[in-house]
Amino acid sequence: MMTAMRFRRLAICLLLACLSIPATVVRADDDEIPDVDARTQGYDRSVPTHMEDTGTLGAWFIFVPLAAVAMGVLLKDAKRSDED
C-alpha cells in the first residue's frame, strides 16, 4: 500500500515538473537587451550622468592594500611566542 502511494506521489511530481518546463522556456525572453539603465529610472533624462565615465582605479586602491594585509596574515609565523 505504502509503495503504491509513494510511486503515485513520485509520478505526480515528475508529471508536474515536466509540464512546467515548457511554460518557463516560453516565458524566457533573454534575446531582448533593455536600453534603460536601472540606476537612472525615474530621473530626468536631460540631466547628464557620469556613470559612463567611471573607471576601476578606486577599486584597485582598495584591493591592493587589502591583498597585502591578507598575504601578511597568511605568512605570519604560527610558532612565535611572547616568552623569550
C-alpha positions in Angstrom: 0.0 0.0 0.0 2.7 2.5 1.0 4.8 1.6 -2.0 1.9 2.3 -4.4 1.3 5.7 -2.7 5.0 6.6 -2.9 5.1 5.6 -6.6 1.9 7.6 -7.3 3.3 10.7 -5.5 6.6 10.4 -7.4 4.7 10.1 -10.7 2.6 13.1 -10.0 5.7 15.2 -9.0 7.5 14.2 -12.2 4.4 14.9 -14.3 4.0 18.4 -12.8 7.8 19.1 -13.3 7.6 18.0 -16.9 4.5 20.1 -17.6 6.0 23.2 -16.0 9.2 23.2 -18.1 7.7 24.3 -21.5 5.9 27.2 -19.8 9.1 28.5 -18.3 11.0 28.2 -21.5 8.4 30.1 -23.5 8.4 32.9 -21.0 12.2 33.3 -21.1 12.9 36.3 -23.3 16.7 36.7 -23.0 17.3 38.0 -26.5 15.9 41.5 -25.8 18.5 43.8 -24.3 17.0 46.7 -22.4 18.4 50.1 -23.3 17.5 51.7 -20.0 19.9 51.8 -17.1 18.0 50.8 -13.9 20.1 53.2 -11.8 18.7 56.2 -13.7 15.0 55.2 -13.9 12.7 57.9 -12.6 15.2 60.7 -13.2 15.1 63.4 -15.8 16.9 62.2 -18.9 18.2 65.7 -19.8 20.4 65.8 -16.8 23.8 64.3 -17.7 25.1 61.5 -15.6 28.7 60.5 -15.2 28.1 56.7 -14.9 29.6 56.0 -18.3 32.9 57.7 -17.4 33.6 55.6 -14.3 36.8 53.6 -14.0 38.2 50.9 -11.8 41.1 52.9 -10.2 39.3 53.3 -6.9 38.7 49.6 -6.6 42.4 49.0 -7.2 43.3 51.5 -4.5 41.2 49.4 -2.1 42.1 46.0 -3.4 45.9 46.2 -3.3 46.2 47.2 0.4 43.7 44.6 1.4 45.6 41.9 -0.6 48.8 43.0 1.2 47.2 42.6 4.6 45.8 39.2 3.7 49.1 38.0 2.5 50.8 39.3 5.6 48.4 37.4 7.8 49.0 34.2 5.8 52.8 34.5 6.2 52.7 35.1 9.9 54.7 32.7 12.0 52.4 30.4 14.0 55.1 29.2 16.4 56.1 32.5 17.8 55.6 33.1 21.5 55.9 36.0 23.9 58.1 34.0 26.3 61.7 34.7 25.1 
